[in-house]
Amino acid sequence: MSGRTFIKENVMKSSIRDKMEGTGHKAKGIVKESVGKLSDNPRMEAEGTVEKIAGKVQHKIGEAKKVLGK
């Protein structure tokens, strides 16, 4: 296996990892946000919103890495 192939495989794994972690954070944020709304806890609701947005950003970074090959 050449060095170039090895690097490309690591990049693909990195992009997939970012997408998966982003999806996980997004889901966790949605749950926190919902629990915060139901329990009338604005702090938890805000934390959930922030985590959901961070998850979306991380997912998009993973997509960009895949397209750019980085």
PDB file of N, CA, C and O in Angstrom:
ATOM      1  N   MET A   1       0.848  -1.167   0.000  1.00  0.00           N
ATOM      2  CA  MET A   1       0.000   0.000   0.000  1.00  0.00           C
ATOM      3  C   MET A   1       0.896   1.234   0.000  1.00  0.00           C
ATOM      4  O   MET A   1       1.803   1.344   0.826  1.00  0.00           O
ATOM      5  N   SER A   2       0.652   2.145  -0.904  1.00  0.00           N
ATOM      6  CA  SER A   2       1.477   3.352  -0.974  1.00  0.00           C
ATOM      7  C   SER A   2       1.074   4.339   0.112  1.00  0.00           C
ATOM      8  O   SER A   2      -0.017   4.240   0.674  1.00  0.00           O
ATOM      9  N   GLY A   3       1.945   5.283   0.403  1.00  0.00           N
ATOM     10  CA  GLY A   3       1.674   6.298   1.415  1.00  0.00           C
ATOM     11  C   GLY A   3       0.460   7.140   1.066  1.00  0.00           C
ATOM     12  O   GLY A   3      -0.305   7.535   1.946  1.00  0.00           O
ATOM     13  N   ARG A   4       0.284   7.412  -0.212  1.00  0.00           N
ATOM     14  CA  ARG A   4      -0.841   8.231  -0.667  1.00  0.00           C
ATOM     15  C   ARG A   4      -2.177   7.532  -0.395  1.00  0.00           C
ATOM     16  O   ARG A   4      -3.125   8.170   0.063  1.00  0.00           O
ATOM     17  N   THR A   5      -2.254   6.250  -0.669  1.00  0.00           N
ATOM     18  CA  THR A   5      -3.474   5.491  -0.408  1.00  0.00           C
ATOM     19  C   THR A   5      -3.790   5.489   1.077  1.00  0.00           C
ATOM     20  O   THR A   5      -4.946   5.648   1.468  1.00  0.00           O
ATOM     21  N   PHE A   6      -2.780   5.311   1.898  1.00  0.00           N
ATOM     22  CA  PHE A   6      -2.972   5.297   3.341  1.00  0.00           C
ATOM     23  C   PHE A   6      -3.538   6.625   3.832  1.00  0.00           C
ATOM     24  O   PHE A   6      -4.451   6.649   4.657  1.00  0.00           O
ATOM     25  N   ILE A   7      -2.998   7.723   3.327  1.00  0.00           N
ATOM     26  CA  ILE A   7      -3.475   9.048   3.734  1.00  0.00           C
ATOM     27  C   ILE A   7      -4.916   9.240   3.292  1.00  0.00           C
ATOM     28  O   ILE A   7      -5.724   9.754   4.065  1.00  0.00           O
ATOM     29  N   LYS A   8      -5.256   8.850   2.093  1.00  0.00           N
ATOM     30  CA  LYS A   8      -6.620   9.021   1.590  1.00  0.00           C
ATOM     31  C   LYS A   8      -7.614   8.225   2.436  1.00  0.00           C
ATOM     32  O   LYS A   8      -8.709   8.714   2.716  1.00  0.00           O
ATOM     33  N   GLU A   9      -7.256   7.020   2.843  1.00  0.00           N
ATOM     34  CA  GLU A   9      -8.144   6.226   3.689  1.00  0.00           C
ATOM     35  C   GLU A   9      -8.377   6.907   5.028  1.00  0.00           C
ATOM     36  O   GLU A   9      -9.502   6.912   5.530  1.00  0.00           O
ATOM     37  N   ASN A  10      -7.332   7.483   5.615  1.00  0.00           N
ATOM     38  CA  ASN A  10      -7.492   8.199   6.875  1.00  0.00           C
ATOM     39  C   ASN A  10      -8.399   9.401   6.712  1.00  0.00           C
ATOM     40  O   ASN A  10      -9.180   9.709   7.613  1.00  0.00           O
ATOM     41  N   VAL A  11      -8.313  10.083   5.589  1.00  0.00           N
ATOM     42  CA  VAL A  11      -9.170  11.232   5.335  1.00  0.00           C
ATOM     43  C   VAL A  11     -10.623  10.780   5.263  1.00  0.00           C
ATOM     44  O   VAL A  11     -11.499  11.412   5.854  1.00  0.00           O
ATOM     45  N   MET A  12     -10.877   9.725   4.565  1.00  0.00           N
ATOM     46  CA  MET A  12     -12.241   9.234   4.447  1.00  0.00           C
ATOM     47  C   MET A  12     -12.786   8.858   5.823  1.00  0.00           C
ATOM     48  O   MET A  12     -13.930   9.170   6.153  1.00  0.00           O
ATOM     49  N   LYS A  13     -11.978   8.205   6.598  1.00  0.00           N
ATOM     50  CA  LYS A  13     -12.420   7.830   7.934  1.00  0.00           C
ATOM     51  C   LYS A  13     -12.676   9.073   8.774  1.00  0.00           C
ATOM     52  O   LYS A  13     -13.619   9.100   9.565  1.00  0.00           O
ATOM     53  N   SER A  14     -11.854  10.097   8.613  1.00  0.00           N
ATOM     54  CA  SER A  14     -12.027  11.335   9.360  1.00  0.00           C
ATOM     55  C   SER A  14     -13.339  12.012   8.985  1.00  0.00           C
ATOM     56  O   SER A  14     -14.051  12.514   9.854  1.00  0.00           O
ATOM     57  N   SER A  15     -13.659  12.027   7.700  1.00  0.00           N
ATOM     58  CA  SER A  15     -14.901  12.678   7.265  1.00  0.00           C
ATOM     59  C   SER A  15     -16.119  11.899   7.759  1.00  0.00           C
ATOM     60  O   SER A  15     -17.116  12.488   8.177  1.00  0.00           O
ATOM     61  N   ILE A  16     -16.027  10.593   7.706  1.00  0.00           N
ATOM     62  CA  ILE A  16     -17.142   9.768   8.191  1.00  0.00           C
ATOM     63  C   ILE A  16     -17.308   9.944   9.691  1.00  0.00           C
ATOM     64  O   ILE A  16     -18.429  10.034  10.192  1.00  0.00           O
ATOM     65  N   ARG A  17     -16.181   9.992  10.415  1.00  0.00           N
ATOM     66  CA  ARG A  17     -16.234  10.187  11.865  1.00  0.00           C
ATOM     67  C   ARG A  17     -16.886  11.535  12.207  1.00  0.00           C
ATOM     68  O   ARG A  17     -17.721  11.615  13.108  1.00  0.00           O
ATOM     69  N   ASP A  18     -16.500  12.581  11.485  1.00  0.00           N
ATOM     70  CA  ASP A  18     -17.096  13.897  11.736  1.00  0.00           C
ATOM     71  C   ASP A  18     -18.598  13.881  11.473  1.00  0.00           C
ATOM     72  O   ASP A  18     -19.376  14.453  12.236  1.00  0.00           O
ATOM     73  N   LYS A  19     -18.995  13.229  10.399  1.00  0.00           N
ATOM     74  CA  LYS A  19     -20.426  13.170  10.075  1.00  0.00           C
ATOM     75  C   LYS A  19     -21.191  12.393  11.145  1.00  0.00           C
ATOM     76  O   LYS A  19     -22.274  12.804  11.559  1.00  0.00           O
ATOM     77  N   MET A  20     -20.629  11.274  11.590  1.00  0.00           N
ATOM     78  CA  MET A  20     -21.308  10.464  12.604  1.00  0.00           C
ATOM     79  C   MET A  20     -21.385  11.198  13.944  1.00  0.00           C
ATOM     80  O   MET A  20     -22.435  11.222  14.586  1.00  0.00           O
ATOM     81  N   GLU A  21     -20.274  11.792  14.358  1.00  0.00           N
ATOM     82  CA  GLU A  21     -20.272  12.524  15.623  1.00  0.00           C
ATOM     83  C   GLU A  21     -21.214  13.719  15.541  1.00  0.00           C
ATOM     84  O   GLU A  21     -21.912  14.030  16.506  1.00  0.00           O
ATOM     85  N   GLY A  22     -21.235  14.384  14.401  1.00  0.00           N
ATOM     86  CA  GLY A  22     -22.140  15.510  14.220  1.00  0.00           C
ATOM     87  C   GLY A  22     -23.595  15.095  14.330  1.00  0.00           C
ATOM     88  O   GLY A  22     -24.400  15.788  14.951  1.00  0.00           O
ATOM     89  N   THR A  23     -23.929  13.969  13.730  1.00  0.00           N
ATOM     90  CA  THR A  23     -25.290  13.453  13.819  1.00  0.00           C
ATOM     91  C   THR A  23     -25.639  13.099  15.262  1.00  0.00           C
ATOM     92  O   THR A  23     -26.758  13.342  15.713  1.00  0.00           O
ATOM     93  N   GLY A  24     -24.677  12.526  15.981  1.00  0.00           N
ATOM     94  CA  GLY A  24     -24.907  12.186  17.390  1.00  0.00           C
ATOM     95  C   GLY A  24     -25.140  13.418  18.247  1.00  0.00           C
ATOM     96  O   GLY A  24     -26.044  13.438  19.082  1.00  0.00           O
ATOM     97  N   HIS A  25     -24.324  14.447  18.041  1.00  0.00           N
ATOM     98  CA  HIS A  25     -24.499  15.684  18.804  1.00  0.00           C
ATOM     99  C   HIS A  25     -25.832  16.356  18.473  1.00  0.00           C
ATOM    100  O   HIS A  25     -26.510  16.895  19.348  1.00  0.00           O
ATOM    101  N   LYS A  26     -26.187  16.309  17.195  1.00  0.00           N
ATOM    102  CA  LYS A  26     -27.460  16.903  16.776  1.00  0.00           C
ATOM    103  C   LYS A  26     -28.628  16.199  17.476  1.00  0.00           C
ATOM    104  O   LYS A  26     -29.537  16.854  17.986  1.00  0.00           O
ATOM    105  N   ALA A  27     -28.596  14.867  17.497  1.00  0.00           N
ATOM    106  CA  ALA A  27     -29.669  14.098  18.143  1.00  0.00           C
ATOM    107  C   ALA A  27     -29.710  14.380  19.648  1.00  0.00           C
ATOM    108  O   ALA A  27     -30.780  14.570  20.226  1.00  0.00           O
ATOM    109  N   LYS A  28     -28.540  14.403  20.264  1.00  0.00           N
ATOM    110  CA  LYS A  28     -28.473  14.686  21.699  1.00  0.00           C
ATOM    111  C   LYS A  28     -29.003  16.091  21.994  1.00  0.00           C
ATOM    112  O   LYS A  28     -29.688  16.305  22.994  1.00  0.00           O
ATOM    113  N   GLY A  29     -28.684  17.037  21.124  1.00  0.00           N
ATOM    114  CA  GLY A  29     -29.172  18.399  21.286  1.00  0.00           C
ATOM    115  C   GLY A  29     -30.677  18.491  21.159  1.00  0.00           C
ATOM    116  O   GLY A  29     -31.321  19.234  21.899  1.00  0.00           O
ATOM    117  N   ILE A  30     -31.239  17.746  20.232  1.00  0.00           N
ATOM    118  CA  ILE A  30     -32.699  17.739  20.052  1.00  0.00           C
ATOM    119  C   ILE A  30     -33.378  17.208  21.306  1.00  0.00           C
ATOM    120  O   ILE A  30     -34.391  17.748  21.751  1.00  0.00           O
ATOM    121  N   VAL A  31     -32.811  16.142  21.875  1.00  0.00           N
ATOM    122  CA  VAL A  31     -33.384  15.570  23.094  1.00  0.00           C
ATOM    123  C   VAL A  31     -33.299  16.569  24.247  1.00  0.00           C
ATOM    124  O   VAL A  31     -34.285  16.797  24.948  1.00  0.00           O
ATOM    125  N   LYS A  32     -32.116  17.166  24.443  1.00  0.00           N
ATOM    126  CA  LYS A  32     -31.940  18.145  25.520  1.00  0.00           C
ATOM    127  C   LYS A  32     -32.897  19.326  25.349  1.00  0.00           C
ATOM    128  O   LYS A  32     -33.508  19.792  26.310  1.00  0.00           O
ATOM    129  N   GLU A  33     -33.011  19.790  24.127  1.00  0.00           N
ATOM    130  CA  GLU A  33     -33.882  20.923  23.834  1.00  0.00           C
ATOM    131  C   GLU A  33     -35.341  20.578  24.183  1.00  0.00           C
ATOM    132  O   GLU A  33     -36.052  21.381  24.788  1.00  0.00           O
ATOM    133  N   SER A  34     -35.758  19.398  23.798  1.00  0.00           N
ATOM    134  CA  SER A  34     -37.131  18.961  24.078  1.00  0.00           C
ATOM    135  C   SER A  34     -37.383  18.798  25.571  1.00  0.00           C
ATOM    136  O   SER A  34     -38.416  19.228  26.084  1.00  0.00           O
ATOM    137  N   VAL A  35     -36.436  18.176  26.265  1.00  0.00           N
ATOM    138  CA  VAL A  35     -36.574  17.998  27.712  1.00  0.00           C
ATOM    139  C   VAL A  35     -36.611  19.356  28.408  1.00  0.00           C
ATOM    140  O   VAL A  35     -37.376  19.562  29.350  1.00  0.00           O
ATOM    141  N   GLY A  36     -35.778  20.277  27.935  1.00  0.00           N
ATOM    142  CA  GLY A  36     -35.767  21.623  28.500  1.00  0.00           C
ATOM    143  C   GLY A  36     -37.098  22.322  28.325  1.00  0.00           C
ATOM    144  O   GLY A  36     -37.569  23.009  29.232  1.00  0.00           O
ATOM    145  N   LYS A  37     -37.711  22.149  27.155  1.00  0.00           N
ATOM    146  CA  LYS A  37     -39.022  22.755  26.910  1.00  0.00           C
ATOM    147  C   LYS A  37     -40.080  22.121  27.807  1.00  0.00           C
ATOM    148  O   LYS A  37     -40.881  22.818  28.430  1.00  0.00           O
ATOM    149  N   LEU A  38     -40.073  20.792  27.864  1.00  0.00           N
ATOM    150  CA  LEU A  38     -41.092  20.082  28.644  1.00  0.00           C
ATOM    151  C   LEU A  38     -40.975  20.347  30.141  1.00  0.00           C
ATOM    152  O   LEU A  38     -41.984  20.419  30.843  1.00  0.00           O
ATOM    153  N   SER A  39     -39.756  20.490  30.624  1.00  0.00           N
ATOM    154  CA  SER A  39     -39.552  20.689  32.061  1.00  0.00           C
ATOM    155  C   SER A  39     -39.443  22.174  32.423  1.00  0.00           C
ATOM    156  O   SER A  39     -39.127  22.516  33.563  1.00  0.00           O
ATOM    157  N   ASP A  40     -39.702  23.039  31.467  1.00  0.00           N
ATOM    158  CA  ASP A  40     -39.629  24.488  31.673  1.00  0.00           C
ATOM    159  C   ASP A  40     -38.261  24.884  32.231  1.00  0.00           C
ATOM    160  O   ASP A  40     -38.158  25.637  33.200  1.00  0.00           O
ATOM    161  N   ASN A  41     -37.218  24.356  31.595  1.00  0.00           N
ATOM    162  CA  ASN A  41     -35.841  24.618  32.000  1.00  0.00           C
ATOM    163  C   ASN A  41     -35.134  25.322  30.834  1.00  0.00           C
ATOM    164  O   ASN A  41     -34.594  24.660  29.948  1.00  0.00           O
ATOM    165  N   PRO A  42     -35.135  26.663  30.833  1.00  0.00           N
ATOM    166  CA  PRO A  42     -34.558  27.396  29.695  1.00  0.00           C
ATOM    167  C   PRO A  42     -33.064  27.140  29.495  1.00  0.00           C
ATOM    168  O   PRO A  42     -32.568  27.187  28.369  1.00  0.00           O
ATOM    169  N   ARG A  43     -32.351  26.870  30.587  1.00  0.00           N
ATOM    170  CA  ARG A  43     -30.912  26.613  30.451  1.00  0.00           C
ATOM    171  C   ARG A  43     -30.669  25.316  29.676  1.00  0.00           C
ATOM    172  O   ARG A  43     -29.832  25.282  28.775  1.00  0.00           O
ATOM    173  N   MET A  44     -31.390  24.261  30.019  1.00  0.00           N
ATOM    174  CA  MET A  44     -31.224  22.988  29.315  1.00  0.00           C
ATOM    175  C   MET A  44     -31.681  23.124  27.859  1.00  0.00           C
ATOM    176  O   MET A  44     -31.072  22.554  26.954  1.00  0.00           O
ATOM    177  N   GLU A  45     -32.742  23.872  27.646  1.00  0.00           N
ATOM    178  CA  GLU A  45     -33.231  24.096  26.289  1.00  0.00           C
ATOM    179  C   GLU A  45     -32.161  24.806  25.454  1.00  0.00           C
ATOM    180  O   GLU A  45     -31.926  24.444  24.301  1.00  0.00           O
ATOM    181  N   ALA A  46     -31.520  25.811  26.038  1.00  0.00           N
ATOM    182  CA  ALA A  46     -30.461  26.546  25.336  1.00  0.00           C
ATOM    183  C   ALA A  46     -29.254  25.655  25.067  1.00  0.00           C
ATOM    184  O   ALA A  46     -28.667  25.709  23.987  1.00  0.00           O
ATOM    185  N   GLU A  47     -28.881  24.834  26.051  1.00  0.00           N
ATOM    186  CA  GLU A  47     -27.762  23.905  25.857  1.00  0.00           C
ATOM    187  C   GLU A  47     -28.063  22.948  24.707  1.00  0.00           C
ATOM    188  O   GLU A  47     -27.191  22.635  23.897  1.00  0.00           O
ATOM    189  N   GLY A  48     -29.303  22.492  24.652  1.00  0.00           N
ATOM    190  CA  GLY A  48     -29.705  21.594  23.581  1.00  0.00           C
ATOM    191  C   GLY A  48     -29.637  22.265  22.217  1.00  0.00           C
ATOM    192  O   GLY A  48     -29.204  21.659  21.236  1.00  0.00           O
ATOM    193  N   THR A  49     -30.066  23.516  22.164  1.00  0.00           N
ATOM    194  CA  THR A  49     -30.013  24.258  20.910  1.00  0.00           C
ATOM    195  C   THR A  49     -28.574  24.430  20.442  1.00  0.00           C
ATOM    196  O   THR A  49     -28.270  24.254  19.262  1.00  0.00           O
ATOM    197  N   VAL A  50     -27.695  24.776  21.374  1.00  0.00           N
ATOM    198  CA  VAL A  50     -26.272  24.955  21.033  1.00  0.00           C
ATOM    199  C   VAL A  50     -25.668  23.636  20.553  1.00  0.00           C
ATOM    200  O   VAL A  50     -24.949  23.611  19.554  1.00  0.00           O
ATOM    201  N   GLU A  51     -25.955  22.551  21.253  1.00  0.00           N
ATOM    202  CA  GLU A  51     -25.396  21.250  20.867  1.00  0.00           C
ATOM    203  C   GLU A  51     -25.936  20.801  19.506  1.00  0.00           C
ATOM    204  O   GLU A  51     -25.209  20.218  18.702  1.00  0.00           O
ATOM    205  N   LYS A  52     -27.210  21.078  19.262  1.00  0.00           N
ATOM    206  CA  LYS A  52     -27.818  20.716  17.980  1.00  0.00           C
ATOM    207  C   LYS A  52     -27.134  21.472  16.836  1.00  0.00           C
ATOM    208  O   LYS A  52     -26.832  20.885  15.797  1.00  0.00           O
ATOM    209  N   ILE A  53     -26.894  22.757  17.025  1.00  0.00           N
ATOM    210  CA  ILE A  53     -26.231  23.563  15.996  1.00  0.00           C
ATOM    211  C   ILE A  53     -24.793  23.094  15.801  1.00  0.00           C
ATOM    212  O   ILE A  53     -24.325  22.986  14.668  1.00  0.00           O
ATOM    213  N   ALA A  54     -24.091  22.817  16.895  1.00  0.00           N
ATOM    214  CA  ALA A  54     -22.710  22.332  16.803  1.00  0.00           C
ATOM    215  C   ALA A  54     -22.664  21.006  16.041  1.00  0.00           C
ATOM    216  O   ALA A  54     -21.742  20.765  15.263  1.00  0.00           O
ATOM    217  N   GLY A  55     -23.653  20.157  16.266  1.00  0.00           N
ATOM    218  CA  GLY A  55     -23.723  18.887  15.550  1.00  0.00           C
ATOM    219  C   GLY A  55     -23.930  19.084  14.061  1.00  0.00           C
ATOM    220  O   GLY A  55     -23.328  18.384  13.246  1.00  0.00           O
ATOM    221  N   LYS A  56     -24.784  20.040  13.704  1.00  0.00           N
ATOM    222  CA  LYS A  56     -25.006  20.340  12.286  1.00  0.00           C
ATOM    223  C   LYS A  56     -23.721  20.835  11.630  1.00  0.00           C
ATOM    224  O   LYS A  56     -23.395  20.447  10.509  1.00  0.00           O
ATOM    225  N   VAL A  57     -22.993  21.702  12.348  1.00  0.00           N
ATOM    226  CA  VAL A  57     -21.737  22.238  11.817  1.00  0.00           C
ATOM    227  C   VAL A  57     -20.715  21.116  11.631  1.00  0.00           C
ATOM    228  O   VAL A  57     -20.062  21.037  10.591  1.00  0.00           O
ATOM    229  N   GLN A  58     -20.577  20.254  12.631  1.00  0.00           N
ATOM    230  CA  GLN A  58     -19.616  19.159  12.533  1.00  0.00           C
ATOM    231  C   GLN A  58     -19.970  18.221  11.381  1.00  0.00           C
ATOM    232  O   GLN A  58     -19.084  17.737  10.677  1.00  0.00           O
ATOM    233  N   HIS A  59     -21.260  17.966  11.189  1.00  0.00           N
ATOM    234  CA  HIS A  59     -21.705  17.115  10.085  1.00  0.00           C
ATOM    235  C   HIS A  59     -21.319  17.752   8.742  1.00  0.00           C
ATOM    236  O   HIS A  59     -20.842  17.066   7.838  1.00  0.00           O
ATOM    237  N   LYS A  60     -21.528  19.045   8.623  1.00  0.00           N
ATOM    238  CA  LYS A  60     -21.178  19.751   7.386  1.00  0.00           C
ATOM    239  C   LYS A  60     -19.670  19.737   7.145  1.00  0.00           C
ATOM    240  O   LYS A  60     -19.226  19.638   6.001  1.00  0.00           O
ATOM    241  N   ILE A  61     -18.884  19.836   8.212  1.00  0.00           N
ATOM    242  CA  ILE A  61     -17.427  19.757   8.082  1.00  0.00           C
ATOM    243  C   ILE A  61     -17.040  18.395   7.518  1.00  0.00           C
ATOM    244  O   ILE A  61     -16.171  18.301   6.651  1.00  0.00           O
ATOM    245  N   GLY A  62     -17.687  17.341   8.012  1.00  0.00           N
ATOM    246  CA  GLY A  62     -17.423  16.002   7.489  1.00  0.00           C
ATOM    247  C   GLY A  62     -17.762  15.888   6.015  1.00  0.00           C
ATOM    248  O   GLY A  62     -17.032  15.256   5.251  1.00  0.00           O
ATOM    249  N   GLU A  63     -18.879  16.504   5.612  1.00  0.00           N
ATOM    250  CA  GLU A  63     -19.254  16.486   4.199  1.00  0.00           C
ATOM    251  C   GLU A  63     -18.232  17.243   3.358  1.00  0.00           C
ATOM    252  O   GLU A  63     -17.868  16.801   2.268  1.00  0.00           O
ATOM    253  N   ALA A  64     -17.770  18.385   3.866  1.00  0.00           N
ATOM    254  CA  ALA A  64     -16.783  19.178   3.135  1.00  0.00           C
ATOM    255  C   ALA A  64     -15.467  18.417   3.002  1.00  0.00           C
ATOM    256  O   ALA A  64     -14.839  18.441   1.944  1.00  0.00           O
ATOM    257  N   LYS A  65     -15.051  17.744   4.073  1.00  0.00           N
ATOM    258  CA  LYS A  65     -13.815  16.963   4.013  1.00  0.00           C
ATOM    259  C   LYS A  65     -13.906  15.884   2.951  1.00  0.00           C
ATOM    260  O   LYS A  65     -12.939  15.620   2.237  1.00  0.00           O
ATOM    261  N   LYS A  66     -15.061  15.266   2.850  1.00  0.00           N
ATOM    262  CA  LYS A  66     -15.227  14.197   1.868  1.00  0.00           C
ATOM    263  C   LYS A  66     -15.130  14.760   0.454  1.00  0.00           C
ATOM    264  O   LYS A  66     -14.478  14.174  -0.410  1.00  0.00           O
ATOM    265  N   VAL A  67     -15.782  15.903   0.221  1.00  0.00           N
ATOM    266  CA  VAL A  67     -15.764  16.512  -1.113  1.00  0.00           C
ATOM    267  C   VAL A  67     -14.359  16.991  -1.480  1.00  0.00           C
ATOM    268  O   VAL A  67     -13.908  16.797  -2.609  1.00  0.00           O
ATOM    269  N   LEU A  68     -13.677  17.613  -0.530  1.00  0.00           N
ATOM    270  CA  LEU A  68     -12.352  18.167  -0.789  1.00  0.00           C
ATOM    271  C   LEU A  68     -11.250  17.114  -0.717  1.00  0.00           C
ATOM    272  O   LEU A  68     -10.135  17.338  -1.188  1.00  0.00           O
ATOM    273  N   GLY A  69     -11.567  15.981  -0.134  1.00  0.00           N
ATOM    274  CA  GLY A  69     -10.564  14.934  -0.018  1.00  0.00           C
ATOM    275  C   GLY A  69      -9.523  15.249   1.029  1.00  0.00           C
ATOM    276  O   GLY A  69      -8.379  14.807   0.928  1.00  0.00           O
ATOM    277  N   LYS A  70      -9.911  16.012   2.035  1.00  0.00           N
ATOM    278  CA  LYS A  70      -8.983  16.381   3.113  1.00  0.00           C
ATOM    279  C   LYS A  70      -9.378  15.758   4.409  1.00  0.00           C
ATOM    280  O   LYS A  70      -8.709  15.963   5.421  1.00  0.00           O
TER     281      LYS A  70
END
